[in-house]
Amino acid sequence: MLSKGDLQEILRLATAKGGDFADIFIEEKKTVGVACEADKIERINSGIDVGAGIRVISGDTTAYAYTNDVSRDGLAHIAGIAASASAGGEKDVTIDLREVKPVVDFEISQMPDRVSIDDKVDVVNRANRTARDFDSRIKQVTVGMADVIQNVVIANSQGDYVEDQRVRTRFMINAVAMDGGVIQTGYNAVGGFAGFELFEEYSPEGVAEEAAGRAVMMLEAKPAPAGRMAVVMAGEAGGTMVHEACGHGLEADLVQKKLSVYANHKGEKVASDLVTVIDDATIKGKYGSFRFDDEGCPGQKTVLIKNGVLENYMYDRLTAMREKRESSGNGRRESYQNKPIPRMSNTYIASGKDDPEKIIRHVQNGLLVKKMGGGQVNTTNGDFVFDVAEGYLIKDGEIAGPVRGATLTGNGPEVLKIVDMVGDDLGYTIGTCGKDGQGVPVSDAQPTIHIPKIIVGGTAHGDEASPQIKRIRRM
């Protein structure tokens, strides 16, 4: 472990050729993964990755270098490389590192490295058995769990010093059901900023039954109707739409590059009065939560859209410096090999006042979406196409039979403008969000919402060849 004195000297070297700002990110990441396929444990992986990255910002230029050599000499070497990109003249700076305190803390009751591999294999096997025993039509099951313990040290030329530990556990299952020539899948995933206590909140059997039940139910589902109709998105569907078709457009780098439909609209009405969108890294136990972002800024709660009015964007240090403001604590990176960029954490539409059952009774003919699948979104203008993994027809205010093959096609900002009922519930989903080749853990959520008209079925509109088209995978 390098001392504060060592880090101060390395930061001095990084800024010695005129850099305006420099930071160091040192990481030790321990990972364990267990996977079950074809009714047997196929893989047990574990590993440790150690490295460090140094960034130097000089005007509009950013230089980034990384190494697996986390000794003083190793970091001094890459500090000199990053410093060489600076456009200023030689300077000598004094840096006095001081520890930054988080605004929130998280307690882990069962650290993953204190849980035996046998116990981890057991939860995977239990889920596998439960899914396979659920129905004779379940023909294939894949189960996986993974945990990560990430220890980081972050220091910068402004004098901020952070030591942090992030612990995350994730569990997923995919069940395939077949009846005659019909094949359907059911997917479920849970995870959090948590250790093995995750399985006290979510039993492996419960996660497996939900996935297997969805696969079997969809075997008997009728083809989804196509056309414009009312859609109720249940809270349990999670916030895939708000994350993909809205959230990315509120990240400051895309805004500043004019690659967002929300650019230059701060203070303006961009959604229904009933819609408030929040990004909050401080929620206990959620998969996208953190004490500090990957630049050493404390995790925060940021109201992005309040009662339909655009209030804020999500900033990292670089985008904040461009506007002479403070970071919102959204600077995130996949690992020490990547420079930080603005990213979401836990992003959600805030709960409203309507009874979810009343929202359904309000609909005469429409679609109830209980689970979202994959899809694609144009992050420049918010156009999207999402698959519906679990959906039901609504007839005369009652939930009718399940349907399969449904898609939702529309424009995220336009959809948010016409939402006219918002439930008092809130349902979360987890995922690994991809951007600029980096993946980071996130959660997204929404209450039950009513969308008066949206295209169900059909094909994508907009420029599908655009480089800003992003394909969405279930995680």
C-alpha positions, 0 to 999 in steps of 0.5 A, a space after each residue: 500500500 502506497 503512503 499518502 506521501 507517495 501519492 502526493 509525489 506521484 500527483 506532483 509528477 503528473 501535474 509538473 508539466 502544466 496539467 490542470 488536474 490529476 487523479 490516481 485510481 488504485 484498485 484490487 478486485 476479487 471475483 468469484 463466479 459459479 455457473 450451472 448448465 446442462 444440470 451440472 456445475 460447469 464453471 467455478 472461477 475466481 481471480 484477483 486483478 490489481 492495477 492503477 490508472 492516472 489521469 491528467 486534464 489539461 484544458 480540453 485534453 485528457 491523458 490516461 495511462 494505467 499499469 499493473 505495477 502499483 509500486 511507487 516507481 510503477 505509478 511514477 512512470 505512468 504519471 510521467 507519461 500522462 503528464 507529457 500530454 499537458 500543454 502548459 509550462 513547467 510548474 511545481 505544486 504542493 499537494 496536501 491529501 485529506 480524507 473525504 468522508 462519505 454521506 452514507 455508509 453500507 454495512 455488509 453482514 456476510 462478506 463473500 470471501 467468508 462464505 465457502 465455495 460449497 455454500 455458493 455452489 449450493 444456492 446455484 444447485 438449489 435454483 437449478 433443481 427448483 426450476 427443473 422440477 417446476 414443470 416437465 416442459 422445462 428443458 434447459 436451465 442456466 444458473 449463475 452467481 457472482 460476487 465482487 469485492 473491490 478495494 480502491 484508493 483514489 487521490 487527486 491534485 485538489 487534495 481529496 483522498 478516499 479509501 473505499 470497499 465495494 461489495 456486490 453479489 448478483 444471481 441470475 437464472 434463465 429457464 427454457 420451456 418447450 411444448 411441441 414446436 413452441 419454445 419460450 424463455 423465462 429470465 430472472 436476476 437479483 443483485 445488490 450492494 450486498 454480500 451473501 445476505 442477498 439470499 436472505 432477501 431473495 431465496 434461490 428457489 423463489 428466483 427460480 420459480 419466477 423464471 420457470 413460471 414465466 417460461 411455462 406461462 408464455 408457452 400458452 400465451 397468444 400472439 400479441 396484437 399490434 397497433 396503437 393502444 394503452 399500455 400499463 407498465 407494472 412496477 415490477 417491470 423495472 425502469 428499463 425505459 427510463 434508464 435507456 430512453 431517458 437516463 442516458 440523455 441526462 448524462 452530461 457528456 452526451 448533453 455537452 456533445 449535443 448528442 442528447 434530446 435534453 441538451 439546452 432544455 434545463 428549466 423547461 417542461 420535458 415530461 408530464 407533471 406526474 413524472 419525477 426522475 431521480 438518480 440516487 447512489 445512496 439507497 441501501 443495498 441497491 446494485 447501483 449504490 456506492 459510497 463514492 464514485 470512481 473519482 472519489 466524490 461522495 455518492 449523491 441523490 440527484 433530482 433530474 426531472 421534477 414534476 416534469 421540469 428538467 432540473 439537472 444532469 449527471 456530471 463527473 469531474 470533467 464535465 462539471 469543470 467545463 461548466 464551473 460547477 461541482 460533480 454530481 458524483 456520477 463519475 464511474 469506470 469499469 476498472 483501473 483500465 478505463 477513465 471515468 465518464 458520467 454514468 447512472 447509479 440507481 435511476 428511477 421514476 418516483 412513486 405517485 399517488 395512484 393505486 396500481 389496481 385502479 390504473 389497470 381498471 382504468 384501461 378498456 383495451 390495452 397491454 399490461 407489461 410485467 417484465 421487459 426484455 432486450 431491445 434497442 434505443 437511439 441515445 441521440 433522440 430517445 427513439 426505442 424498441 423494447 421487447 416485452 418478456 411478460 405481457 397480458 391483455 387488458 380487457 374492460 379493466 381486467 387482466 386477460 390472458 398472457 401474450 407473447 411477441 409484443 414490442 413497445 416502439 416509441 420515443 422516450 421523452 414523448 412517452 414521459 410527456 403523456 404519462 397520466 397515471 403514476 402508481 404508489 408502488 416502486 419496482 427495481 431491476 438490475 443490470 450492467 449498463 454499457 457505454 463507451 465500451 465500459 460496463 458498470 452495475 446499475 439499478 433502475 426502477 419505476 412505479 406502475 404507470 399508464 401510457 395512453 397510447 404507444 405502438 405495440 408490435 410493429 418495427 423500429 422507427 428512426 435511424 437504425 443505422 445511427 452510431 448512437 443506436 444502442 442494443 439492450 441486453 437483459 442482465 
